[in-house]
Amino acid sequence: MIAGLHHLQLAIPEGGEDAARGFYAGVLGLTEVPKPAALRGRGGLWFEGPGLQLHLGVDHPFRPATKAHPGLRVDDLDAATCHLDAQGVSWRRDIDLPGLRRVYVDDPHGNRIELLELV
């Protein structure tokens, strides 16, 4: 029945687009893509990267996702954490799982993001 994952959506607060843009495009390197005209008035942003689409939608009232999170795969977790350090972005290591090394980082609005490397 399910053919694949089309996108993942996270919430941001009203007016949070610039901070989100700085993190998702500026730090994580995702590409911002235009939202369809019919949805632009709702606020928020859409991004894409290799094999992924991430939608950020304005939510009233806003509450960050501190448990539920996207797991974004990186090729080199050590290089990714060095990049985060250079950008002044805090991260925290989590327990590695079989076949995975991983860390967590919070976006500017408190949404938890997992960065993981397949090993």
DSSP file (Angstrom, degrees, kcal/mol; ACC not computed):
  #  RESIDUE AA STRUCTURE BP1 BP2  ACC     N-H-->O    O-->H-N    N-H-->O    O-->H-N    TCO  KAPPA ALPHA  PHI   PSI    X-CA   Y-CA   Z-CA
    1    1 A M              0   0    0      0, 0.0     2,-0.4     0, 0.0     0, 0.0   0.000 360.0 360.0 360.0 -48.2    0.0    0.0    0.0
    2    2 A I        -     0   0    0      1,-0.1     3,-0.1     3,-0.0     0, 0.0  -0.712 360.0-175.6 -86.5 129.5    2.7    2.5    0.9
    3    3 A A        -     0   0    0     -2,-0.4     2,-0.3     1,-0.4    -1,-0.1   0.631  58.3 -58.3 -97.3 -17.3    5.1    3.3   -1.9
    4    4 A G        -     0   0    0      0, 0.0     2,-0.5     0, 0.0    -1,-0.4  -0.921  63.2 -62.8 158.8 176.9    7.5    5.6    0.0
    5    5 A L        -     0   0    0     -2,-0.3     3,-0.1     1,-0.2    48,-0.1  -0.825  35.8-176.0 -94.2 124.5    7.8    8.7    2.0
    6    6 A H        -     0   0    0     -2,-0.5     2,-0.3     1,-0.3    -1,-0.2   0.921  62.5 -29.3 -85.0 -50.3    6.9   11.9    0.1
    7    7 A H        -     0   0    0     45,-0.1     2,-0.4     2,-0.0    -1,-0.3  -0.974  47.8-131.3-159.0 168.6    7.8   14.5    2.8
    8    8 A L  E     -a   54   0A   0     45,-1.7    47,-3.1    -2,-0.3     2,-0.4  -0.986  21.8-152.0-125.8 139.2    8.0   15.2    6.5
    9    9 A Q  E     -a   55   0A   0     -2,-0.4     2,-0.3    45,-0.2    47,-0.2  -0.942  11.6-177.0-117.6 136.6    6.5   18.3    8.1
   10   10 A L  E     -a   56   0A   0     45,-2.5    47,-2.5    -2,-0.4     2,-0.3  -0.887  26.1-117.5-119.5 155.9    7.6   20.1   11.2
   11   11 A A  E     -a   57   0A   0     -2,-0.3    54,-0.2    45,-0.2    47,-0.2  -0.671  26.7-177.1 -94.0 149.5    6.0   23.1   12.9
   12   12 A I  E     -a   58   0A   0     45,-2.2    47,-1.9    -2,-0.3     2,-0.1  -0.940  31.6-101.7-133.8 159.1    7.5   26.5   13.4
   13   13 A P    >   -     0   0    0      0, 0.0     3,-2.2     0, 0.0    31,-0.1  -0.410  51.7 -80.7 -77.6 159.8    6.1   29.6   15.1
   14   14 A E  T 3  S+     0   0    0     45,-0.3    29,-0.1     1,-0.3    48,-0.0  -0.354 121.3  19.4 -56.3 133.9    4.6   32.4   13.2
   15   15 A G  T 3  S+     0   0    0     -3,-0.1     3,-0.4     1,-0.0     4,-0.3   0.518  91.9 115.4  81.2   6.0    7.4   34.7   11.9
   16   16 A G    <>  +     0   0    0     -3,-2.2     4,-2.2     1,-0.2     5,-0.2   0.329  39.2 101.0 -89.7   8.2   10.0   31.9   12.3
   17   17 A E  H  > S+     0   0    0      1,-0.2     4,-3.0     2,-0.2     5,-0.2   0.900  78.3  50.8 -63.5 -43.4   10.8   31.5    8.6
   18   18 A D  H  > S+     0   0    0     -3,-0.4     4,-2.3     1,-0.2    -1,-0.2   0.921 112.6  45.9 -64.5 -42.7   14.1   33.5    8.7
   19   19 A A  H  > S+     0   0    0     -4,-0.3     4,-1.6     2,-0.2    -1,-0.2   0.912 114.9  48.4 -64.3 -41.5   15.5   31.6   11.6
   20   20 A A  H  X S+     0   0    0     -4,-2.2     4,-3.1     2,-0.2     5,-0.5   0.912 109.9  52.0 -64.1 -42.4   14.4   28.3   10.0
   21   21 A R  H  X>S+     0   0    0     -4,-3.0     4,-1.8     1,-0.2     5,-1.7   0.909 107.7  52.6 -60.3 -43.2   15.9   29.3    6.7
   22   22 A G  I  <>S+     0   0    0     -4,-2.3     5,-0.8    -5,-0.2    -1,-0.2   0.866 118.0  37.1 -61.5 -36.5   19.2   30.1    8.4
   23   23 A F  I  X>S+     0   0    0     -4,-1.6     5,-2.7     3,-0.2     4,-1.2   0.962 121.8  38.5 -80.6 -56.5   19.3   26.7   10.0
   24   24 A Y  I  <5S+     0   0    0     -4,-3.1     6,-2.6     3,-0.2    -3,-0.2   0.880 134.3  22.3 -69.8 -38.6   17.9   24.4    7.3
   25   25 A A  I  X5S+     0   0    0     -4,-1.8     4,-0.7    -5,-0.5    -3,-0.2   0.893 130.6  41.8 -89.7 -49.6   19.6   26.1    4.3
   26   26 A G  I  4<S+     0   0    0     -5,-1.7    -3,-0.2     2,-0.1    -2,-0.2   0.905 130.9  19.9 -68.6 -44.0   22.5   27.8    6.0
   27   27 A V  I  <<S+     0   0    0     -4,-1.2    -3,-0.2    -5,-0.8    -4,-0.1   0.911 133.0  35.8 -92.7 -51.8   23.6   25.1    8.4
   28   28 A L  T  4<S-     0   0    0     -5,-2.7    -3,-0.2    -6,-0.1    -4,-0.2   0.683  98.2-129.6 -81.6 -16.9   22.2   21.9    7.1
   29   29 A G     <  +     0   0    0     -4,-0.7    -4,-0.2    -6,-0.3    -3,-0.1   0.681  50.8 151.8  80.7  17.3   22.6   22.8    3.4
   30   30 A L        -     0   0    0     -6,-2.6     2,-0.5    19,-0.1    -1,-0.2  -0.445  45.6-117.8 -76.2 158.1   19.1   22.0    2.2
   31   31 A T  E     -B   48   0A   0     17,-2.9    17,-2.2    -2,-0.1     2,-0.3  -0.852  19.8-130.4-100.6 126.2   17.7   23.9   -0.7
   32   32 A E  E     -B   47   0A   0     -2,-0.5    15,-0.3    15,-0.2    13,-0.0  -0.575  25.6-166.3 -73.1 135.2   14.6   26.0   -0.2
   33   33 A V  E     -B   46   0A   0     13,-2.4    13,-0.6    -2,-0.3     2,-0.1  -0.928  27.7 -98.0-120.9 148.2   11.9   25.4   -2.9
   34   34 A P        -     0   0    0      0, 0.0     3,-0.1     0, 0.0    11,-0.1  -0.370  33.8-127.4 -66.3 139.6    8.9   27.5   -3.6
   35   35 A K        -     0   0    0      9,-0.1     5,-0.1     1,-0.1     9,-0.0  -0.538  40.4 -87.9 -76.2 151.5    5.6   26.5   -2.0
   36   36 A P    >>  -     0   0    0      0, 0.0     3,-2.3     0, 0.0     4,-0.9  -0.320  39.8-113.6 -57.5 145.8    2.7   26.2   -4.3
   37   37 A A  G >4 S+     0   0    0      1,-0.3     3,-0.7     2,-0.2     4,-0.5   0.837 115.1  60.9 -52.4 -38.0    0.9   29.5   -4.8
   38   38 A A  G 34 S+     0   0    0      1,-0.2    -1,-0.3     2,-0.1     3,-0.1   0.695 111.4  39.5 -65.7 -18.1   -2.2   28.1   -3.1
   39   39 A L  G X4 S+     0   0    0     -3,-2.3     3,-1.7     1,-0.1    -1,-0.2   0.522  87.9  91.0-108.0  -8.0   -0.2   27.5    0.2
   40   40 A R  G X< S+     0   0    0     -4,-0.9     3,-1.6    -3,-0.7    -2,-0.1   0.823  78.5  63.2 -62.3 -33.2    2.0   30.6    0.3
   41   41 A G  G 3  S+     0   0    0     -4,-0.5    -1,-0.3     1,-0.3    -2,-0.1   0.626  92.2  66.4 -68.6 -11.9   -0.4   32.6    2.4
   42   42 A R  G <  S-     0   0    0     -3,-1.7    16,-0.4     1,-0.2    -1,-0.3   0.555 101.9-131.8 -84.2  -8.1   -0.1   30.1    5.3
   43   43 A G    <   +     0   0    0     -3,-1.6    -1,-0.2    -4,-0.2    15,-0.2  -0.260  57.1 101.2  80.2-177.1    3.5   30.9    6.0
   44   44 A G        -     0   0    0     13,-0.2     2,-0.3   -31,-0.1    13,-0.2  -0.251  57.9-106.8  90.4 178.5    6.2   28.3    6.4
   45   45 A L  E     - C   0  56A   0     11,-1.9    11,-3.5    -2,-0.1     2,-0.4  -0.951  11.6-141.2-143.9 156.8    8.9   27.0    4.1
   46   46 A W  E     -BC  33  55A   0    -13,-0.6   -13,-2.4    -2,-0.3     2,-0.3  -0.980  20.5-178.5-123.0 141.0    9.7   24.0    2.0
   47   47 A F  E     -BC  32  54A   0      7,-3.0     7,-2.7    -2,-0.4     2,-0.3  -0.913   5.8-165.9-131.0 158.8   13.2   22.5    1.6
   48   48 A E  E     +BC  31  53A   0    -17,-2.2   -17,-2.9    -2,-0.3     5,-0.2  -0.988  10.8 165.1-143.0 156.8   14.6   19.5   -0.2
   49   49 A G  E >   - C   0  52A   0      3,-2.3     3,-2.1    -2,-0.3     2,-0.4  -0.815  60.1 -35.4-148.8-173.3   17.9   17.6   -0.2
   50   50 A P  T 3  S-     0   0    0      0, 0.0     3,-0.1     0, 0.0   -20,-0.0  -0.358 129.0 -16.1 -57.6 111.8   19.1   14.3   -1.7
   51   51 A G  T 3  S+     0   0    0     -2,-0.4     2,-0.3     1,-0.1    -3,-0.0   0.672 121.2  93.3  70.0  18.5   16.1   12.0   -1.4
   52   52 A L  E <   - C   0  49A   0     -3,-2.1    -3,-2.3     2,-0.0     2,-0.4  -0.999  49.4-166.2-147.5 145.8   14.1   14.1    1.1
   53   53 A Q  E     - C   0  48A   0     -2,-0.3   -45,-1.7    -5,-0.2     2,-0.5  -0.998  12.9-169.5-124.2 132.4   11.5   16.9    1.2
   54   54 A L  E     -aC   8  47A   0     -7,-2.7    -7,-3.0    -2,-0.4     2,-0.4  -0.985   2.2-164.8-125.4 122.4   11.0   18.8    4.5
   55   55 A H  E     -aC   9  46A   0    -47,-3.1   -45,-2.5    -2,-0.5     2,-0.6  -0.900   3.7-160.3-107.3 134.6    8.0   21.1    4.9
   56   56 A L  E     -aC  10  45A   0    -11,-3.5   -11,-1.9    -2,-0.4     2,-0.4  -0.967  15.5-172.3-114.3 116.9    7.9   23.6    7.8
   57   57 A G  E     -a   11   0A   0    -47,-2.5   -45,-2.2    -2,-0.6     2,-0.3  -0.867  26.9-113.5-114.3 143.9    4.5   24.8    8.6
   58   58 A V  E     -a   12   0A   0     -2,-0.4     2,-0.4   -16,-0.4   -47,-0.0  -0.561  35.5-165.9 -73.3 131.5    3.3   27.6   10.9
   59   59 A D        -     0   0    0    -47,-1.9   -45,-0.3    -2,-0.3     3,-0.1  -0.972  14.8-126.5-125.2 136.0    1.3   26.2   13.8
   60   60 A H  S    S+     0   0    0     -2,-0.4     2,-0.1     1,-0.3     3,-0.0  -0.992 102.4  21.1-121.6 121.7   -0.9   28.1   16.3
   61   61 A P  S    S-     0   0    0      0, 0.0    -1,-0.3     0, 0.0     2,-0.3   0.696 100.5-141.2 -74.5 151.7   -0.1   27.6   19.1
   62   62 A F        +     0   0    0     -3,-0.1    -2,-0.1    -2,-0.1    -4,-0.0  -0.572  25.3 172.6 -80.8 138.1    3.4   26.5   18.4
   63   63 A R        -     0   0    0     -2,-0.3   -52,-0.2   -51,-0.0    47,-0.1  -0.940  30.2-124.9-141.9 121.1    4.9   23.6   20.3
   64   64 A P        -     0   0    0      0, 0.0     2,-1.0     0, 0.0     3,-0.1  -0.274  21.7-115.0 -67.2 152.0    8.3   22.2   19.2
   65   65 A A        +     0   0    0    -54,-0.2    47,-3.1     1,-0.2    45,-0.0  -0.768  44.1 165.0 -84.3 102.6    8.7   18.5   18.5
   66   66 A T  S    S+     0   0    0     -2,-1.0    -1,-0.2    45,-0.2     3,-0.1   0.585  76.7  22.0 -99.2 -11.8   11.1   17.5   21.3
   67   67 A K  S    S+     0   0    0      1,-0.1    -2,-0.1    -3,-0.1     2,-0.1   0.693 112.6  65.6-115.7 -60.1   10.6   13.7   21.0
   68   68 A A  S    S+     0   0    0     45,-0.0    44,-0.4     1,-0.0    -1,-0.1  -0.419  71.9 157.0 -62.6 142.5    9.2   13.0   17.5
   69   69 A H        -     0   0    0     42,-0.1     2,-0.3    -3,-0.1    44,-0.2  -0.992  44.2-104.7-163.3 156.0   11.9   13.9   15.0
   70   70 A P        -     0   0    0      0, 0.0    44,-2.6     0, 0.0     2,-0.7  -0.686  27.9-140.3 -82.9 146.3   13.3   13.4   11.5
   71   71 A G  E     -d  114   0B   0     -2,-0.3     2,-0.6    42,-0.2    44,-0.2  -0.938  19.2-164.6-105.5 110.7   16.4   11.2   11.1
   72   72 A L  E     -d  115   0B   0     42,-3.5    44,-2.3    -2,-0.7     2,-0.3  -0.860  13.6-134.8-102.7 122.7   18.6   12.8    8.5
   73   73 A R  E     -d  116   0B   0     -2,-0.6     2,-0.3    42,-0.2    44,-0.2  -0.547  21.3-171.8 -79.3 136.2   21.4   10.6    7.1
   74   74 A V        -     0   0    0     42,-3.1    44,-0.5    -2,-0.3     3,-0.2  -0.889  26.2-135.7-120.5 155.7   24.9   12.1    6.7
   75   75 A D  S    S+     0   0    0     -2,-0.3     2,-0.4     1,-0.3    -1,-0.1   0.824  97.2  22.8 -78.7 -31.9   27.8   10.5    5.0
   76   76 A D     >  -     0   0    0      1,-0.1     4,-2.2    40,-0.1    -1,-0.3  -0.876  61.5-171.2-141.9 101.5   30.4   11.4    7.7
   77   77 A L  H  > S+     0   0    0     -2,-0.4     4,-2.6    -3,-0.2     5,-0.2   0.860  88.9  54.8 -64.8 -36.4   29.1   12.1   11.2
   78   78 A D  H  > S+     0   0    0      2,-0.2     4,-2.1     1,-0.2    -1,-0.2   0.928 110.5  45.7 -63.3 -43.8   32.4   13.4   12.4
   79   79 A A  H  > S+     0   0    0      1,-0.2     4,-2.2     2,-0.2    -2,-0.2   0.888 112.0  53.1 -64.7 -38.2   32.6   15.9    9.6
   80   80 A A  H  X S+     0   0    0     -4,-2.2     4,-2.4     2,-0.2    -2,-0.2   0.914 109.7  46.7 -64.4 -42.8   29.0   16.9   10.3
   81   81 A T  H  X S+     0   0    0     -4,-2.6     4,-2.5     2,-0.2    -1,-0.2   0.865 110.9  52.4 -70.2 -33.7   29.6   17.6   14.0
   82   82 A C  H  X S+     0   0    0     -4,-2.1     4,-2.3    -5,-0.2    -1,-0.2   0.906 109.9  49.8 -63.6 -40.1   32.8   19.6   13.1
   83   83 A H  H  X S+     0   0    0     -4,-2.2     4,-1.6     2,-0.2    -2,-0.2   0.920 110.4  49.5 -63.0 -44.7   30.6   21.6   10.7
   84   84 A L  H  <>S+     0   0    0     -4,-2.4     5,-2.8     1,-0.2     4,-0.5   0.927 110.2  51.0 -60.7 -44.4   28.0   22.2   13.4
   85   85 A D  H ><5S+     0   0    0     -4,-2.5     3,-1.4     1,-0.2    -2,-0.2   0.923 108.9  51.0 -57.3 -45.3   30.8   23.3   15.9
   86   86 A A  H 3<5S+     0   0    0     -4,-2.3    -1,-0.2     1,-0.3    -2,-0.2   0.798 110.6  49.6 -64.0 -28.6   32.1   25.7   13.3
   87   87 A Q  T 3<5S-     0   0    0     -4,-1.6    -1,-0.3    -3,-0.2    -2,-0.2   0.466 116.5-114.9 -87.7  -2.4   28.6   27.1   12.9
   88   88 A G  T < 5 +     0   0    0     -3,-1.4     2,-0.6    -4,-0.5    -3,-0.2   0.753  67.1 145.2  75.1  24.4   28.1   27.5   16.6
   89   89 A V      < -     0   0    0     -5,-2.8    -1,-0.3    -6,-0.2    -2,-0.1  -0.858  44.3-135.0-100.9 122.8   25.4   24.9   16.7
   90   90 A S        +     0   0    0     -2,-0.6    16,-0.5    -3,-0.1     2,-0.3  -0.458  26.8 178.4 -74.4 146.2   25.2   22.7   19.8
   91   91 A W  E     -E  105   0B   0     14,-0.1     2,-0.4    -2,-0.1    14,-0.2  -0.949  16.4-146.8-142.1 161.8   24.7   18.9   19.4
   92   92 A R  E     -E  104   0B   0     12,-2.6    12,-3.1    -2,-0.3     2,-0.2  -0.998  17.2-126.2-136.9 134.7   24.5   16.0   21.7
   93   93 A R  E     -E  103   0B   0     -2,-0.4     2,-0.3    10,-0.2    10,-0.2  -0.472  25.7-162.9 -74.4 145.0   25.6   12.4   21.1
   94   94 A D        -     0   0    0      8,-1.9     8,-0.4    -2,-0.2     2,-0.2  -0.744  38.4 -69.3-119.4 173.2   23.1    9.6   21.6
   95   95 A I        -     0   0    0     -2,-0.3     2,-0.2     6,-0.1    -1,-0.1  -0.430  54.0-122.5 -62.5 128.3   23.5    5.9   22.1
   96   96 A D        -     0   0    0     -2,-0.2     5,-0.2     5,-0.1    -1,-0.1  -0.491  25.4-149.9 -70.6 144.3   24.7    4.3   18.8
   97   97 A L  B >   -F  100   0B   0      3,-0.9     3,-3.0    -2,-0.2     2,-0.1  -0.723  40.4 -68.1-109.2 162.4   22.4    1.6   17.5
   98   98 A P  T 3  S+     0   0    0      0, 0.0    -1,-0.1     0, 0.0     3,-0.1  -0.309 125.7   3.2 -53.4 122.0   23.5   -1.4   15.5
   99   99 A G  T 3  S+     0   0    0      1,-0.1    20,-2.2    20,-0.1     2,-0.4   0.463 120.0  90.5  82.0   1.7   24.6    0.0   12.1
  100  100 A L  E <   -FG  97 118B   0     -3,-3.0    -3,-0.9    18,-0.2     2,-0.4  -0.993  48.4-170.7-136.1 135.8   24.1    3.6   13.2
  101  101 A R  E     + G   0 117B   0     16,-2.3    16,-2.8    -2,-0.4     2,-0.3  -0.964  31.7 176.3-110.9 140.4   26.1    6.4   14.8
  102  102 A R  E     - G   0 116B   0     -8,-0.4    -8,-1.9    -2,-0.4     2,-0.3  -0.993  25.6-175.7-152.5 153.5   23.9    9.4   15.7
  103  103 A V  E     -EG  93 115B   0     12,-2.3    12,-2.6    -2,-0.3     2,-0.4  -0.926  21.3-132.2-136.5 162.0   23.7   12.8   17.3
  104  104 A Y  E     +EG  92 114B   0    -12,-3.1   -12,-2.6    -2,-0.3     2,-0.3  -0.922  20.6 178.0-117.1 146.4   20.8   15.2   18.0
  105  105 A V  E     -EG  91 113B   0      8,-2.5     8,-3.0    -2,-0.4     2,-0.4  -0.968  22.6-131.1-138.8 151.4   20.6   18.9   17.3
  106  106 A D  E     - G   0 112B   0    -16,-0.5     6,-0.2    -2,-0.3   -16,-0.1  -0.880  17.8-130.8-105.4 138.1   17.7   21.3   17.8
  107  107 A D    >   -     0   0    0      4,-2.6     3,-2.2    -2,-0.4   -87,-0.1  -0.255  44.3 -87.5 -72.4 174.6   16.6   23.7   15.2
  108  108 A P  T 3  S+     0   0    0      0, 0.0    -1,-0.1     0, 0.0   -88,-0.1   0.658 130.0  51.1 -62.0 -13.5   16.2   27.4   16.2
  109  109 A H  T 3  S-     0   0    0      2,-0.1   -98,-0.0   -98,-0.1   -89,-0.0   0.343 123.2 -99.2-106.0   5.4   12.6   26.7   17.3
  110  110 A G  S <  S+     0   0    0     -3,-2.2     2,-0.3     1,-0.3    -5,-0.0   0.497  71.3 146.6  92.7   4.2   13.4   23.7   19.5
  111  111 A N        -     0   0    0    -47,-0.1    -4,-2.6  -100,-0.1    -1,-0.3  -0.601  49.6-122.8 -73.3 131.7   12.5   20.9   17.1
  112  112 A R  E     - G   0 106B   0    -47,-3.1     2,-0.4   -44,-0.4    -6,-0.2  -0.590  28.3-171.2 -79.2 134.6   14.7   17.9   17.6
  113  113 A I  E     - G   0 105B   0     -8,-3.0    -8,-2.5    -2,-0.3     2,-0.5  -0.995  10.5-149.5-126.6 129.0   16.7   16.7   14.5
  114  114 A E  E     -dG  71 104B   0    -44,-2.6   -42,-3.5    -2,-0.4     2,-0.5  -0.869   6.1-163.6 -99.3 130.4   18.7   13.4   14.4
  115  115 A L  E     -dG  72 103B   0    -12,-2.6   -12,-2.3    -2,-0.5     2,-0.4  -0.962  19.4-179.3-108.7 127.6   21.8   13.3   12.2
  116  116 A L  E     -dG  73 102B   0    -44,-2.3   -42,-3.1    -2,-0.5     2,-0.4  -0.957  22.8-154.3-135.6 148.6   22.9    9.7   11.6
  117  117 A E  E     - G   0 101B   0    -16,-2.8   -16,-2.3    -2,-0.4     2,-0.4  -0.976  21.4-131.8-118.8 130.6   25.6    7.9    9.8
  118  118 A L  E       G   0 100B   0    -44,-0.5   -18,-0.2    -2,-0.4   -19,-0.1  -0.679 360.0 360.0 -78.5 131.0   25.1    4.3    8.6
  119  119 A V              0   0    0    -20,-2.2   -19,-0.2    -2,-0.4    -1,-0.1   0.367 360.0 360.0-124.2 360.0   28.1    2.2    9.6
